[in-house]
Amino acid sequence: MKILEDRIRQDGTILPGNVLKVDNFLNHQVDPQLMDQLGTEFARQFADAGITKVLTVESSGIAPAVMTALHLGVPMIFARKHKSLTLTDHLYTAKVYSYTKQVNNDISIDRRFLDPNDKVLIIDDFLANGQAVQGLFDIAQDAQIEVAGVGVVIEKRFQKGHQLVVDAGVPLVALASIAAFENGTVTFAQD
């Protein structure tokens, strides 16, 4: 998606450890017009997949996931990373390691929100090592629901997350696919 690639080139910063900082439009300050365009594109790509719900992990996946759900006309559910006084029982849970925060999180979704007839689309801001997606795959397996696809705003194709989704046999759409970081610049997969 050219508009996204241009925005990454313009506003993204490459940090040590192959980290791409895009907090000025995606995962801290959010550009709602861009999120609307991303949601429109994900909805177009998965329009015929029979999606009943969109899943993500809090918090950076929420903006693109809610816009995708809006354009698909379905609910969006986010897996919580932190315990809540209102979310204590009857949960699907999985462990997820965050590379950028260097912490393990237990993510959870209330069982009431997933039905065996659901066909879900996983949306997230990044796909790097695939830990968040794997956690949602684990929850989907426990809930006995079908994952119809994975959509990510940005994937770092050179890390193992892409192959994890491919090996699972799940359709993957990455709106920006990064092949490498070279000399302080981003090289996209089709470049």
C-alpha positions as CSV (number, residue, x, y, z in Angstrom):
1,M,0.0,0.0,0.0
2,K,1.9,3.0,-1.3
3,I,0.4,5.6,1.1
4,L,1.5,3.5,4.0
5,E,5.0,2.9,2.6
6,D,5.4,6.6,2.0
7,R,4.3,7.4,5.5
8,I,6.9,4.8,6.9
9,R,9.6,6.4,4.8
10,Q,8.6,9.9,5.9
11,D,7.9,9.4,9.6
12,G,9.4,6.1,10.6
13,T,12.6,5.8,12.5
14,I,14.8,2.7,12.6
15,L,16.1,1.9,16.1
16,P,18.8,-0.6,17.2
17,G,17.6,-4.2,17.2
18,N,15.7,-4.0,14.0
19,V,12.9,-1.9,15.6
20,L,10.8,0.4,13.5
21,K,9.4,3.3,15.4
22,V,6.1,4.6,13.9
23,D,4.6,6.0,17.1
24,N,3.7,9.3,15.4
25,F,0.9,7.7,13.2
26,L,0.3,4.1,14.2
27,N,1.0,3.0,17.8
28,H,1.0,6.0,20.1
29,Q,-0.4,8.9,18.2
30,V,-2.9,7.5,15.7
31,D,-3.7,9.0,12.3
32,P,-7.5,8.2,12.1
33,Q,-7.7,9.0,8.3
34,L,-4.8,6.5,7.6
35,M,-6.5,3.9,9.9
36,D,-9.7,4.3,7.9
37,Q,-7.8,3.7,4.7
38,L,-6.0,0.6,6.2
39,G,-9.4,-0.7,7.5
40,T,-10.9,-0.2,4.1
41,E,-8.1,-2.2,2.4
42,F,-8.2,-5.1,4.9
43,A,-12.0,-5.3,4.5
44,R,-11.6,-5.3,0.7
45,Q,-8.9,-8.1,0.9
46,F,-11.1,-10.3,3.2
47,A,-14.5,-9.3,1.9
48,D,-15.3,-12.8,0.7
49,A,-13.9,-14.7,3.7
50,G,-17.1,-14.9,5.7
51,I,-15.5,-13.0,8.7
52,T,-17.8,-12.8,11.7
53,K,-15.4,-11.1,14.1
54,V,-12.0,-9.3,14.1
55,L,-9.5,-10.1,16.8
56,T,-6.4,-8.2,17.9
57,V,-4.2,-7.8,21.0
58,E,-4.3,-4.6,23.0
59,S,-3.3,-1.9,22.5
60,S,-1.5,-1.1,19.2
61,G,-3.7,-3.4,17.1
62,I,-6.9,-1.8,18.2
63,A,-7.0,1.2,15.8
64,P,-6.5,-0.8,12.6
65,A,-8.7,-3.7,13.9
66,V,-11.7,-1.5,14.8
67,M,-11.6,0.3,11.4
68,T,-11.4,-3.1,9.7
69,A,-14.3,-4.4,11.7
70,L,-16.3,-1.2,10.9
71,H,-15.8,-1.7,7.2
72,L,-16.6,-5.4,7.4
73,G,-19.7,-4.7,9.6
74,V,-18.7,-7.1,12.4
75,P,-17.6,-6.8,16.0
76,M,-14.0,-6.3,17.1
77,I,-12.5,-8.1,20.1
78,F,-9.2,-7.3,21.7
79,A,-7.3,-9.7,23.9
80,R,-6.4,-8.0,27.1
81,K,-2.8,-8.0,28.4
82,H,-3.6,-7.0,31.9
83,K,-5.9,-8.4,34.6
84,S,-9.1,-6.5,35.2
85,L,-11.6,-6.6,38.0
86,T,-14.3,-7.2,35.5
87,L,-12.5,-9.9,33.5
88,T,-11.6,-12.8,35.9
89,D,-13.5,-16.0,35.0
90,H,-14.3,-18.0,31.9
91,L,-11.4,-16.8,29.8
92,Y,-9.4,-18.1,26.9
93,T,-5.8,-17.3,27.6
94,A,-2.4,-17.5,26.0
95,K,1.2,-16.4,26.7
96,V,2.8,-13.8,24.4
97,Y,6.3,-12.4,24.5
98,S,6.7,-8.7,23.5
99,Y,10.1,-8.2,21.8
100,T,9.9,-4.4,22.0
101,K,8.9,-4.3,25.7
102,Q,10.9,-7.4,26.6
103,V,8.1,-8.9,28.7
104,N,5.8,-11.9,28.8
105,N,2.1,-11.2,28.9
106,D,-0.9,-13.4,29.5
107,I,-3.5,-12.3,27.0
108,S,-7.1,-13.2,27.6
109,I,-10.5,-13.0,25.9
110,D,-13.8,-13.6,27.6
111,R,-15.3,-16.9,26.4
112,R,-18.7,-15.2,25.9
113,F,-17.4,-13.3,22.9
114,L,-16.3,-16.3,20.9
115,D,-18.6,-18.9,19.4
116,P,-17.6,-22.2,17.6
117,N,-19.4,-20.8,14.5
118,D,-17.1,-17.7,14.4
119,K,-14.8,-17.2,11.5
120,V,-12.2,-14.6,12.7
121,L,-9.8,-12.2,11.1
122,I,-6.7,-11.4,13.1
123,I,-5.5,-7.8,12.7
124,D,-2.3,-6.3,14.2
125,D,0.0,-3.4,13.8
126,F,3.2,-5.4,13.3
127,L,4.2,-8.9,12.4
128,A,7.8,-9.6,13.4
129,N,8.5,-12.7,15.4
130,G,4.8,-13.7,15.4
131,Q,4.2,-13.9,19.1
132,A,1.0,-12.0,19.2
133,V,-0.4,-13.9,16.2
134,Q,0.6,-17.2,17.8
135,G,-1.2,-16.2,21.0
136,L,-4.4,-15.5,19.1
137,F,-4.0,-18.7,17.1
138,D,-3.8,-20.6,20.5
139,I,-6.9,-18.8,21.7
140,A,-8.7,-19.6,18.4
141,Q,-7.7,-23.3,18.7
142,D,-9.0,-23.4,22.3
143,A,-12.2,-21.8,21.3
144,Q,-12.5,-24.1,18.3
145,I,-13.0,-21.2,15.9
146,E,-11.6,-20.8,12.4
147,V,-9.0,-18.2,11.6
148,A,-9.8,-17.1,8.1
149,G,-6.9,-14.7,7.8
150,V,-4.3,-12.5,9.3
151,G,-3.9,-8.8,8.3
152,V,-0.9,-6.8,9.5
153,V,-0.2,-3.1,8.9
154,I,3.6,-3.7,8.8
155,E,5.5,-6.9,8.6
156,K,9.2,-7.3,9.0
157,R,9.5,-10.1,6.4
158,F,13.0,-10.9,7.4
159,Q,11.8,-12.1,10.8
160,K,10.1,-15.4,11.5
161,G,6.5,-14.2,11.9
162,H,5.7,-14.3,8.2
163,Q,6.7,-18.0,7.9
164,L,4.8,-18.9,11.1
165,V,1.5,-17.7,9.5
166,V,2.4,-19.3,6.1
167,D,3.2,-22.6,7.9
168,A,-0.2,-22.4,9.6
169,G,-1.9,-22.3,6.2
170,V,-3.6,-19.0,7.0
171,P,-4.0,-16.3,4.4
172,L,-1.8,-13.3,5.2
173,V,-2.1,-9.7,4.0
174,A,0.6,-7.3,4.9
175,L,-0.1,-3.7,3.8
176,A,3.6,-2.9,4.0
177,S,6.2,-5.6,3.8
178,I,9.7,-4.7,4.9
179,A,12.5,-6.8,3.4
180,A,15.4,-5.2,5.3
181,F,16.7,-2.2,7.1
182,E,19.8,-1.1,5.2
183,N,22.0,1.9,6.1
184,G,19.3,3.5,8.1
185,T,16.6,3.2,5.4
186,V,13.7,0.8,4.9
187,T,13.7,-1.6,1.9
188,F,10.2,-2.9,1.1
189,A,9.8,-6.4,-0.1
190,Q,8.8,-5.4,-3.7
191,D,11.6,-2.9,-4.0
